[in-house]
Each structure stands twice: as structure tokens, then as C-alpha cells.
């Protein structure tokens, strides 16, 4: 049975989109050149990052969703959405290799009147530049005349509800007709559609939203270091500041910034975004600062980091998910090992963990492990953690998330 929609790229972003479309009754096929996620989905196995559950996958499959590595399927759909990954390259700019590969695969089978939407984070100008050129050269069709082309920034908060349906969708088409075609598609499963002036504006929305998060996290991370030196309770400061009903949005410090939304500092010939560049430097220093605080706490209690037993709690980048993308836990563990500490971990969502190709011992009994450790460091506050009880059991507790009751632990 031909599908109505092809989601190209079955990663952390493409899968939730496919899930939302399938739930709305849209016949959806997922395409990926990597056979592993395709085989897992076909077998009903959820992704390892925990973004979807086994029951989510079962509902998708029963709703008609199919995953494939065959590009032939791309020539049978009315809408194709590209969700290819765009990691940072060695030069600090987004690597568009996977987007280009996806575009070539689609172009070879692109039919007239198809609506093509790019959702991957890209530099402004990519949709009407690189993507348009690849699609037109590979298909012989003209964007805006023979097929519709648009950009829509992906807006995904993994593990949260509502899903895509409850999040407004920004769309910028190559032409007004392109915008309306994409809006009609997203309107089938999204409550609100916001029309941008064009693809460049829509692409820059993603740039602004991602960098906004990283810049503001950098601000509170820098405030955390300052407040510790001043003897000020930053968590109380934030609690009070967020009562202001205008001009303030609360962000909270942590051991580092994880997740899939990477800050974009370099835009090719346009040079770096200086504030974002500085924010990146601040955030990248946080794992080292956590280790410094850990070593200082041990020293204050008459212990050396060398030979100390350190238990790390929560090694994922976000609470209550298994996704470890960009988690600062790896760097923190590695730096502790460099100091000679014996590192172990506990995380209800991660069965095993390797740092520098070495297995890190996993604690089976949380309270017992905390009681035996010289220092317990909370890196991620999973819902299952009873922090009041943990504070009683642990010999020494460093809370990098400000989640423990006031006075029960040493906070970042």
C-alpha cells in the first residue's frame, strides 16, 4: 500500500514526527540508510535513546507505519520530510553530509506535485540553496513550479507531552504556494501553524531558539560559580527571580549541557556569533568545575580524590530518559579517573556504561552504594530518586541540579 508521507531519517527527531503522523491517520513510511533502526522498528523494538516506548512502536506498526531502507518508497508519496542529522563538524559548523545524501536519494525518485520539507537544523539559506539545487539537478523538476519546497524547524522536547500536535509549527516556503502546501500537511496533526516570510526566516528561527537555550544556560552556569564564591544560594535567587511576571525566564545551572540541539557559533563566511561562542566556552567548562568541586569537598572532609570511591547518579542528558547524547557524565567520570578516583554509577535507564572504552561498575543497590561511597554526585535528577532518603544515606552528597531539599546536600 503506497504511503502518503515519507520521513527520511529515523533518528531522535524523525521518529516522533512519524509517530504523530501515523497517529493522525496519515499513511507513513520511514526511510533510513542505516539498517539497524529499520530492523529494530520492524521488530517492534524501541530506540535505545528511550524517546519512544515499545508500546509506542506497536501502535505505530498497527497504524500502518513501515520502516525501510529501500529508496523506491520515496517515489510513491505526496509529502517527504527530511530529518537527517546535522552534527557539528571539525570547524564548528553544521555538517550537512546526511542532508545532502537524503536529498540525492529523494531527488532520484521525486515526482511532480510532491511537497518536500526540511526539518534538520541547517544554516540559513540551505533550503533554497543546497537542498533546492540537489533536488532540481537530480529530478529535472523545478522547485516552486513542479514541486513544493519548504523549511520547518524541528521543535522536540523528548519525553514530554503533548507531542508535536501541541507545539506550534513554523513554516517557510520557497513560494506562497509552497508555504500553503506545507501548512496543509502539518495542519493534519498540528494544532497551530505559523507562517514565516520564507525559508531563510524559518531556518533562522531554529538557530535563534537553540542558541537562546545555550546562552541562558551559560549565564546561570556562570552565576553558579560566582554565587558559590560569594556564599550565595543561587537556587534561592532563581526561586525568587522567577516570580517576576515579565522580562525574566528561569534557567537552571547544571554539570554541563547535553541534548541534540547543539549551539551554532559559526556561519561560514558570516563569521562566529560571538555571544554564542562565549556561552559555549562557559558551558564546556562545567564538567571540569564539577570535578573541582568534588575534589574540594573530599579534601574538606579529610579525603583525597586519589583512591576515593565516587558514585555518579544519573548519567543521561535529561531526566527519566535513556538518551545520553551530549551528557557531561562521560567527561566528569574521565576527569575523576584521571585524579585516581574509583568511579561507579547508578542510573535506572542505563544498564551499562563505558568511559574511554573501560566499563564503569554499576551499582545495583542505590542506598548501599551511596553509604559506601566517599562522595555521591547527583548529575541527573530522575524521578525515581528519593533525594531526602539519599541525603541521609550518603556520606557526602554533591547536588549539581539543585534538586535536594535545602541544607541536605552540597549544591553546585
Protein Blocks (a to p, Z undefined) as FASTA:
>chain_A
ZZfbdcehjafklmmmmmmmmmnopacddddfblklmmmmmnopacfklmacfklmmmmm
mnopacdfbfklmmmcfbdcdfbdcdddfkopacfklmmmmmmmmmmmpcehiacddfbd
cdehklmmmmmmmmmmmnopaehklpccddddddddehiacdfklpccddddfblklmmm
mmmmmmmmpfbdcddfblklmmmmmmmmmmmmmmmmmmmmmmmmmmmmnopafklmmmmm
mmpgghiacddddfbdedjbdcdfbghjnopafklmmmmmmmmmmmmmmmmmmmmmmmmn
opafehpacddehjafbehiabfghiaklmmmmmmmmnopacddddfkbmbdceehiacd
ddfblmlmmmmpmbdcdfbdcfklcfklmmmmpmbdcdfkopacghiaccZZ
